C-alpha cells in the first residue's frame, strides 16, 4: 500500500470519527466528613426530578451508583438552591443525609451546570462536611482519530523501504 493511500485512509477515518458527538463528561462528587460518599453523574443525564420556584431550584437523580459510607450501592441524589437543601443523599446506609451550603449548580437552558471546586457543607444531623466536585476526563473522538492516524503514519514510515540507488561514475 502506498504512503499516499495510507494518508488518505487516515484522513477519511478522521472525518468519520469527527462526525460523531463527544461522549458525556462525567462529574465526580466526593463527600468527606462525618459521612462519606463518592458518586459520578454524566453531564448529559437528565434529572429525574426538576423544579423551579420562587424558593429556589431543585433537581434529583435516582439510582446513582457510587460508594456510600464505604458500601457500594445506588442512591437518590438531590441538589437544591436558595431555600432548599444543597445536597440530599437518600436510600443508602448513610441514613438521613441533608446538607446546607452554597449553591452547587446553576440552570443554563433548563439544564444543571455544576460548579467545580470544594465546598463546606453543614448538617444538623451529620455535622460539617466537604463536598468536592471535579470533572472526569473522556477523550474526544477527534483525539482518538488523531492518535490512530499517528500510529498509522508511524507504521507506514517504518514499513516504507528506500530503494537502493546504484551510483555510477562515468
Secondary structure, DSSP 8 states (H G I E B T S, - for coil): --HHHHHHHHHHHHHHHHTS-----EEEEEEEESS-EEEEEETT---SEEEEETTEEEEEEEEEEEEETTEEEEEEEEEE-TTS-SEEEESSTT-SEEEB-S--EEEETTEEEE--EEEEEB-TTT--EEEEEEE-----HHHHHHHHHHHHHHHHHHH-----------
